[in-house]
Amino acid sequence: MMSKKYKKAFSLLEVMVALGIIAISISSILLSLSNGASIPYDSKKRLKAIDLSIIKLHDIERLLKKDGFKDEDQEEHGDFDDKDFKEYHWIARIKKIEIPDDIAMLSKLFLGGGDDEDSSGKSSNARMKGMAGLLGGYIQTLKDTFEHAIREVEIEIYWYYGGEEEENKEKFILVTHIIDFTKVKNSF
């Protein structure tokens, strides 16, 4: 009769395995809950950074419209004055774009390539070189115009979690291009 009682009960090993599974499950659930609780906070920080980068972009656009484009790259940095954004910092980089100066590459792109001969016996490379000479002045004008009329603007908004060490740094970077259409219009 005693053997029937023991067959219905759990062994100590089965109880320990079940408790281990429950402990792992509970710790995973608690970790997920704690991570999930920080998502709205992180999202709010990132949304503020996006808004601040757009505000800074408008400031830079106004400054470039007033002062014009400089020939050298510029970099400025600072903090936001508003008390709600004291923990955010910004870096603004304004870069002159550089278009490749390879006229042969550009003419090959526009005219195609190859060494086929036409009915006059000229190779297509010879024709391409002739066309590149004709287009060269126009392509150079385009290159110069675009380099003077377009600037790449990079705005980095960053903040820290905990101490101000590099591993605690979070950032959002906005990159765009600004065109001075008066320079484009005046060059043609």
C-alpha positions as CSV (number, residue, x, y, z in Angstrom):
1,M,0.0,0.0,0.0
2,M,2.8,2.3,0.7
3,S,4.1,2.1,-2.8
4,K,0.9,3.7,-4.2
5,K,1.4,6.8,-2.2
6,Y,4.9,7.4,-3.4
7,K,3.9,6.9,-7.0
8,K,1.5,9.9,-6.8
9,A,4.1,12.3,-5.2
10,F,6.8,14.3,-7.0
11,S,10.5,13.5,-6.4
12,L,12.8,16.2,-5.0
13,L,14.6,16.4,-8.4
14,E,11.3,17.1,-10.2
15,V,10.5,19.9,-7.8
16,M,13.9,21.5,-8.1
17,V,13.7,21.4,-11.9
18,A,10.2,23.0,-11.8
19,L,11.4,25.7,-9.4
20,G,14.4,26.4,-11.7
21,I,12.2,26.8,-14.7
22,I,9.8,29.1,-12.8
23,A,12.8,31.2,-11.5
24,I,14.2,31.7,-15.1
25,S,10.7,32.5,-16.4
26,I,10.0,35.1,-13.7
27,S,13.4,36.8,-14.1
28,S,13.0,37.0,-17.9
29,I,9.5,38.5,-17.5
30,L,10.8,41.0,-15.0
31,L,13.7,42.0,-17.3
32,S,11.3,42.5,-20.2
33,L,9.0,44.6,-18.0
34,S,11.9,46.8,-16.9
35,N,13.2,47.2,-20.5
36,G,9.7,47.9,-21.7
37,A,9.3,50.6,-19.0
38,S,12.4,52.5,-20.3
39,I,11.2,52.5,-23.9
40,P,8.8,55.5,-23.5
41,Y,11.5,57.4,-21.7
42,D,14.1,56.7,-24.5
43,S,11.5,57.5,-27.2
44,K,10.7,60.8,-25.6
45,K,14.4,61.7,-25.5
46,R,14.9,60.8,-29.1
47,L,11.8,62.7,-30.2
48,K,13.1,65.8,-28.4
49,A,16.5,65.4,-30.2
50,I,14.7,65.2,-33.5
51,D,12.8,68.4,-32.8
52,L,15.9,70.2,-31.6
53,S,17.8,69.2,-34.7
54,I,15.1,70.6,-36.9
55,I,15.1,73.9,-34.9
56,K,18.9,74.1,-35.2
57,L,18.6,73.4,-38.9
58,H,16.3,76.4,-39.3
59,D,18.7,78.5,-37.4
60,I,21.6,77.5,-39.7
61,E,19.4,78.1,-42.8
62,R,18.7,81.7,-41.6
63,L,22.4,82.2,-40.8
64,L,23.4,81.0,-44.3
65,K,20.8,83.1,-46.0
66,K,22.0,86.2,-44.1
67,D,25.8,85.6,-44.2
68,G,26.1,83.4,-47.4
69,F,28.2,80.3,-47.9
70,K,31.8,80.3,-46.8
71,D,34.5,78.5,-48.9
72,E,35.9,76.6,-45.9
73,D,34.1,74.0,-43.7
74,Q,32.6,75.2,-40.5
75,E,31.9,73.5,-37.2
76,E,30.1,75.0,-34.2
77,H,28.9,73.5,-31.0
78,G,26.9,74.5,-28.0
79,D,24.0,73.8,-25.6
80,F,20.4,74.8,-25.6
81,D,19.3,77.7,-23.5
82,D,15.9,76.4,-22.6
83,K,15.8,74.8,-19.1
84,D,13.8,71.8,-20.6
85,F,16.7,71.0,-22.9
86,K,19.7,71.7,-20.7
87,E,20.9,68.1,-20.9
88,Y,21.1,68.3,-24.8
89,H,24.1,69.5,-26.7
90,W,24.6,70.1,-30.4
91,I,27.3,70.1,-33.0
92,A,26.7,71.7,-36.4
93,R,29.0,71.0,-39.3
94,I,28.7,72.9,-42.6
95,K,30.7,71.3,-45.4
96,K,31.5,72.4,-48.9
97,I,30.7,69.6,-51.2
98,E,33.3,68.4,-53.7
99,I,32.3,67.0,-57.1
100,P,34.9,64.8,-58.8
101,D,37.1,66.6,-61.3
102,D,37.3,63.7,-63.7
103,I,35.8,65.1,-66.9
104,A,36.6,61.8,-68.8
105,M,34.6,59.9,-66.2
106,L,31.7,62.3,-66.4
107,S,31.7,62.2,-70.2
108,K,31.8,58.4,-70.2
109,L,28.9,58.4,-67.9
110,F,26.9,60.7,-70.2
111,L,28.1,59.4,-73.6
112,G,28.7,55.7,-72.9
113,G,32.0,53.8,-73.5
114,G,33.6,51.2,-75.6
115,D,36.1,50.8,-78.5
116,D,33.7,50.1,-81.4
117,E,34.5,51.6,-84.7
118,D,32.0,53.6,-86.7
119,S,31.6,53.7,-90.5
120,S,34.3,56.4,-90.7
121,G,36.8,54.2,-88.9
122,K,37.0,56.3,-85.7
123,S,36.8,54.4,-82.5
124,S,34.1,55.4,-80.0
125,N,36.8,56.5,-77.6
126,A,38.0,59.1,-80.1
127,R,34.4,60.3,-80.6
128,M,34.0,60.4,-76.8
129,K,37.2,62.4,-76.4
130,G,35.9,64.9,-79.0
131,M,32.5,65.1,-77.2
132,A,34.2,65.4,-73.8
133,G,36.1,68.4,-75.2
134,L,32.8,70.0,-76.2
135,L,31.1,69.1,-73.0
136,G,34.2,69.8,-70.8
137,G,33.5,73.5,-70.5
138,Y,29.8,73.0,-69.7
139,I,30.6,70.2,-67.2
140,Q,33.2,72.3,-65.5
141,T,30.7,75.2,-65.2
142,L,28.2,72.8,-63.6
143,K,30.8,71.5,-61.2
144,D,31.9,75.0,-60.1
145,T,28.3,76.1,-59.8
146,F,27.2,73.2,-57.7
147,E,30.3,73.4,-55.4
148,H,29.6,77.1,-54.7
149,A,25.8,76.7,-54.4
150,I,25.4,73.6,-52.3
151,R,26.4,72.9,-48.7
152,E,26.1,69.7,-46.7
153,V,24.8,70.4,-43.2
154,E,25.2,67.8,-40.4
155,I,23.5,68.5,-37.1
156,E,24.4,66.2,-34.2
157,I,22.2,66.3,-31.0
158,Y,23.6,64.3,-28.1
159,W,22.9,63.7,-24.5
160,Y,24.2,61.4,-21.7
161,Y,22.7,58.7,-19.5
162,G,24.4,58.7,-16.2
163,G,27.9,60.2,-16.3
164,E,29.3,62.2,-19.2
165,E,31.5,59.4,-20.5
166,E,31.6,58.4,-24.1
167,E,29.9,55.0,-23.4
168,N,26.9,56.8,-21.9
169,K,26.5,59.1,-24.9
170,E,23.3,58.9,-27.0
171,K,23.0,60.9,-30.2
172,F,20.8,61.7,-33.2
173,I,22.4,63.0,-36.4
174,L,20.5,64.9,-39.1
175,V,22.3,65.3,-42.5
176,T,20.8,67.4,-45.3
177,H,21.9,69.7,-48.1
178,I,21.1,73.4,-48.5
179,I,21.1,75.1,-51.9
180,D,21.6,78.8,-52.6
181,F,19.4,79.1,-55.7
182,T,20.6,82.6,-56.4
183,K,24.1,81.3,-57.2
184,V,22.6,78.6,-59.5
185,K,20.4,81.2,-61.3
186,N,23.2,83.7,-61.7
187,S,25.7,81.3,-63.2
188,F,23.5,80.3,-66.2
